[in-house]
């Protein structure tokens, strides 16, 4: 029991010896300059009022010499300015000055007057408690409160004939002020931590969304690349039978090509197994392209959105990656129209100039309350997925609201994507 009491006493002593925060001004991180200056203004006004009042009270009411009264008044009030940045150090100065002042007011002149704490001491001390409670930890506040009560109780025991109970009044009021200020500080700290946690969570959510969309794109592109690799394997395997008179070196070269293609296909299947191990399913279906955008527009019309399609793709071959990306961009944009702008007139244009494939979706302002999503198979990641698909093909994406309340999505996808000779020329 005594050991526990000593440990608690040591803890309280350590609490009043070291501050729990850096020497930064109160409200120093406030966005407005007026709020940052407010603590200094309050402390300055308190000192300007309490300093002369304390001098007058000590000299006329308690008959202290002017020099002693002035010294005590300065020590008891001016540390309030220090308390804006270093409240615990200011408390040490004020507490020592208050105790010294109480010990000095033990003459006959004090009879019938507030003792050990005069009114000015109580007011200044409570202001200090408010500044202290807004900065220091709970242990420090408890230690300061107990020290205040112990000092008053000691004076009560030593000179009970002079005491009028002001020590108990200060003890109670200091506890109330410390409790209120400490609760306000802890509430502010909790809000600050919640804000920081929400920011971290939002960053992690955006990062997870990006990674999920990239994994989805990788799963879809597997089928595109696998098709080309399969064609290479079949052509390399059948070349010795389709072409007469091949030398042995050429036959061996075709065999090496076929073996390398088969090995690449096996590696891709293993990669696909990893990408599809998240429980999203691994069904193998033909990947959609520009030719299926007409079905998207028809589904949009059935969902209550008046949509029009302008499709103009030339005879040139559209790379499968571009074909798939164009479809997914149109799918996500139309799904967003149904979700966020139901009933809005929408125009979809897919144009090819031989160099780029342009996908343009423009909708007007919503005409009715929101309904359900267009397709449950959509990515659900909106502009993040569009940006990743455009980046994959080396294209450009332009999105943003329109003056009339509508929205615009424009993607330009090069038909000669990155990595090809035309694309890198």
N, C-alpha and C positions, 0 to 999 in steps of 0.2 A: 504493500500500500504506500509506504513512504517512498519506495523507489519510483513508483508511478507518479507520485506527486512531484518528486524531484525532476523527473523527466519532463513533466508538463511545465514546470517552472523554467527549466532550461530552454524548452521550446519557446516559451513566451519571451524569455530574455533575448534569444536569437532573433525572434520576430521583430522586436523593436530596435535591434541593432543594425539590420541590413534591410534596405528597401527592396520590394519585390518587383520593381520596374526600373527601366532606364530613366535618366534625368531628362525627360521630355516634358514639354508644357502640357497642361491639361487641355484637352480638345485641340491638341496640336495637329491632328490629322483631319480636322474638319475642313470641308471643301470651301467654306466661305471665310474670308478674312475677318469679318465681324464676329463670327463665332469663335475664331481662334483668339481674338483679343478680349473676349468677354470675361474670362477668368481674371486676367490682369486688371481689367476695369473694376470688377467687383472687389478684388483685394485692395486696389488703390483707394477706392471709396471707403472701404472699411478702415484702413489705416488712417486716412485723412479725418475720419470722424472719431475713431476711438483714441488716437494718440493725444490730442489736446484734452478730450474729455477725461481720460485716465489721469493726466497730469493735474487737472483741476480737482478731480475727486480725491486723489491721494493727498494733495496739499491742503485743501480746505476741509475735507471730510475726515481725513485720518491724521492730519497734522504732521505729515512727513516733510522733511526739508525738500526744497525745490529741486536740488541736484539729484537726490535719491529718487524722488518721484519721477523726474524726467528720465533717469536711467532705467527705472523699472518699466515705465510706459513704453519706451523705445523697445526694450527687450520683449515686452508682452504683445506688441502690436505689429511692428515692422516685419517680423518673420512671416506674416501672412503673405507678403509678396514672394518670399522664397517658397512658400507652400504650393504655389502654382506649378513649380517644376520639381521640387524636392520636399514633399509634405512631411515625410518622416523626420528629416533633419530639422525642419521648422518646428515640429512638435517637441523635439528635444529642447530646443531653445526656449520656446514658450512655456513648456512644463517646468523647466528649471527656474525661469523667471517668475512664474506664478507661485511656485513653492517658496522661492526666496521672498517674494512680496508678502505672502501670508505669514512667514516667519518674522517679517519686519513689522507687521501690524499687530503687535501683541501688547501695546501700551494701553493705558486707561482711556485714551481717546477713541479706541475701537469699540468700547462698550456701547451696546445698542445699535451698532452698525453691522452690515452683512460681513461675515467672516467665516471661513478663511478665504472665500472667493467673493470679491466685490462684483457689482453688476457688470462693469466693463470687462472684467476678466471672464465672466460667464459668457457674455456675448461674443468676445473675440475667440474664446475657446471653442464655442459651438461652430463658428465659421470655419475654424481650423479643422474641426471634426468632419465637416462636410467635405472639405477639400481632401482630407486624408481618406475618408471612406470611398471616394471616387477613384482612388488610385491604388491603395494597398490591398494586400490579401486578407482573407478572413482571420488567419492567425494573428496577423499584425494588429488588426482592429480590436480583437479580443484582448490582446496584451495591453494596448493603449488604454482601453476602457477599464481594465482591472487596475492598471497603474494609477489612473485618475481616482478610482474609488479608494484604493489603499492610501494614497496620499491624503485624501479628505478624511478618511477614518482615523488616521494617525493624529491629525490635527484635532479631531473631535476628542480623542482620548487624552491628548496632552492638555488642551485648554477647552474643556467643555463649557466653562463659564463664559467664554467669548463666542463660541459657536452658536449660530442661529439656524443651522440645518442647510446652509447653502451648499455644503459639500454633497449632501444627498441629492439636492436639486440638480446640481451639475452632473452628478453620476448618472441619474436617470435620463436627463435630457441628452447627455453625450451618447448614452446607449441607444436612444431613439434615433438620433441623427446618424450615428454610425450604421445602425441597422438599415435605415432608409437609403443612405448613400451607397452602402455596400450592396444592397439588393439591386439598386439601379445600375451599379457598375457590373455586377454579375449578369444582369439581364442584357446589358450592352455587349458584354463579352460573348454570351451565348448567341446573340444575333449576329455578331461578327463572325463567329466560327461557323454558324449555319450558312451565312452568305459565302464564306470561303469554300465550305463543303459543296454548296450548290454549284459554285463555279467549277470546282474540280469534277463534280459529277457530270456537269454539262459537257466539259471537255472530254471526259472519258466516254460519254454517250456518243459524241460526235466522232470520236476516234473509232469506237466499236462499229458505228454505222458505216464509216468509210471502209473498214476492214471487211465487214460483211458484204458490202456491195462489190468490193474487189474480188472476194471469193466467189460470189455469184457470177460475175463476169468471167472469171477463170473457168468455172464449171461449164458455162455456156460455150466458151471458145474452145474447150477441149474437143467438142464434137466437130467444130470447124477444122481444127488442125488435124484431128484424127482422120478425117475424110481425106485430106491431102496426103497424109502419110500412108494411108491404105492404098491410094492410087499409085504412089511411088513404089510401094512394095509389089503390087500386082504387075506393074509395068516392068520392074526390074526382074521379077521371077519369070515373066513370060517372054522377055526380049530374046533369049536364045532360041525359042521355038517360033517366034514370029519373024525373025530376021535370019535369013540363010547366010551361011558362009562367015559367021562371026569367028574371029580368031580366039584361041584359048584365053589369051590375056583379057579380051573384052568380056568373054563369058565369066571369067573370074571376077572382073570388076563389077559386072551386074550382080553377081552373087553377093559381093561385099556390100553393095548398095542396098540390096534387099534385106540382108542380115542387119545392117545398121538401122533401116527403117523399122523392122520388126522390134528391135531392141528399144527404139525410141517410143514405139507404141506401147510396149510393156511398161516403160517408165512413166508414160503419161497415164496409163490406167492406175498405176500405184498412186500417182499424184491425185488423180480424181477420187480414189478411195479415201484419201485423207481429207480432201475438200468436202466430200459428201458424208463425212462421219459425224456431222452435227445434227443428224436426225431430220434433215430437210427432204430426204428422199433422193433416190438416184435414178429415177426413171429416165430412160434414153428415148428421146423423141426428136423428130426433125426440128431444127431451129428455125423460128419464123424470120421473115424478111420483109422487104418493101411491098411484095405482092400481097401481104396479109394486112396491110394498113387499112385497106378498104373494109375488112371485117371489123377493125377497131372503130372506124367511123360509124358503121352501121350499129354496133353495140352502143356507141355513144348516143346516137339518135334514139334508140330504144330506151335509154335511160332518161330521156326528156331533154336532151341538149340538142338544139338545132345546129348540126355540123355539116360542113361542105368539104369535099376533098377535091384537090387539084393534083393529079398524079401525072408527071411527065418525066419518064426515065428513058433515055435513049437506048440504042441497041448494044452499047458497050457493056461489058460484064461488070457487075458491081461486086467487089470483094466481099466474101462472106462476113468478115468482121464488120465492115461498113454496113452491109445489109442488115445484120442483126442489131447493130447499134442504132440505126435509123428507126427500126421497128420499136425497140425498147424506149427510145426517147419519145416517140409519138405516143406509145402506150402510157408512159408516166405522165406526160403532159395532159392527155385527154382524161386520165383518171383524176388528175388534180382539178381539172375543170368541173367534173361531176361532183367532186367532194367540196370544192371551195367556191364555185361559181355556177350553181345549178341553173339551168335555163338560159345561160348566156350564149349568144350567137357565136359560133366558133368556125374558123376557117383553117383548114389543114392543107398545106402545100408541100409536095415532095418533087423537087426539080433537079435535073442533072444537066450540066453544061459540058460534059465530057471530061472535066477536070475535077469538079467537086459535086457532091450530092448535098443539096440544101433541104433541110427539114424545117418548116415554119408552121408554128401553131399559134394563132392569135384568137383570143376570146374577149368578148365585151364584158360589161358588168353583170353580176348575177341578177336573175329575174325572179328567183323564188328561193325559199329556205333550203338549206343543205339537205341532200339525200345521202344514201349509202354510197360506197365506193363503186367504181366501175367494174373492177375485176379483183377478186381476192388473190389472184396470182401475181399482182403487181409487187414491185420491190418494197414500196412503202417508205422509200428513202428520198423521194423527190429529187431536188436539184443535185444532191450529192451523187446519185447514180448517173444522172445526165452528164455531169462534169467528168466523172471517171470514164464513161464510155467515149466522150469526145476526146479526152486526153489519150485514150487507148489508140485511137485512129489518127492522132496528130491534128485534129481539127480545132474549131473555135466554137464557143457557145456564148450566146447573148440572151440574157433573161432579164425581165424587169416589168414593173407595173406600167400601165398606159395612163394618159391623162384622163380618159373617160372612166376609169375604174377597172379596166380590163387587165389582161396580162399577155405577155409576149414571150415565146420561146423560139429562138432561132439557132439552129446548129448547122455548121458547114463542115462536111466530112470529106476529106480528099480521097478520090478514088484510087490514087497511088499513095498508099499509106506509108508511114515511116518504116524504114527497113528495106524498101524496094529501090530499084535503081532510079525510077522516076521520082520517087518521094525524096531521095537524098541528093538528087542532082542540083 
